[in-house]
Amino acid sequence: MRLAHDLFRELNSQLDKAPASQLLRTRISVSAPRKALIAARVLLGTRGTTGRKPRMEVASR
């Protein structure tokens, strides 16, 4: 589940950066090497540097 989430997050990031004119004439996709990197990070349990703050862990009571 995490892999699908992270792949879609990467795709959405690329779509956000692309100008609208490019979206109409070019297919935007996550490259195979980038997919492999994301998959490796998921398998290793690391998040990498995405520029986002890490989620806060909820303390158990």
C-alpha positions in Angstrom: 0.0 0.0 0.0 2.8 2.4 0.8 4.5 1.8 -2.6 1.3 2.7 -4.5 0.9 5.8 -2.3 4.5 7.0 -2.8 4.4 6.3 -6.6 1.2 8.4 -7.0 2.7 11.1 -4.8 5.7 11.3 -7.2 3.4 11.4 -10.2 1.3 14.1 -8.7 4.5 16.1 -7.9 5.6 15.8 -11.6 2.1 16.9 -12.8 2.1 19.9 -10.5 5.4 21.0 -11.9 4.4 20.6 -15.6 2.9 23.5 -17.5 -0.7 23.0 -18.7 0.4 23.1 -22.3 2.8 20.2 -21.8 0.0 18.1 -20.1 -2.1 18.4 -23.3 0.7 17.0 -25.6 3.0 14.9 -23.5 2.6 11.9 -21.3 3.9 12.5 -17.8 5.2 9.4 -16.0 7.5 8.3 -13.2 10.8 7.0 -14.8 11.8 3.3 -14.1 14.9 4.3 -12.1 12.8 6.7 -10.0 10.2 3.9 -9.4 13.0 1.6 -8.3 14.3 4.1 -5.9 10.9 4.7 -4.4 10.4 0.9 -4.1 13.7 0.5 -2.4 12.9 3.2 0.1 9.6 1.5 0.9 11.2 -1.9 1.3 13.9 -0.4 3.6 11.5 1.7 5.5 13.2 5.0 4.7 11.4 8.1 3.3 14.3 9.9 1.7 14.4 13.7 1.3 11.0 14.8 -0.1 11.1 18.3 1.4 8.2 17.3 3.6 8.2 17.2 7.4 7.9 13.6 8.8 4.6 12.6 10.2 4.4 12.8 14.0 4.0 9.4 15.6 1.0 9.0 17.8 2.1 7.9 21.3 0.3 4.9 22.7 -1.4 5.2 26.0 
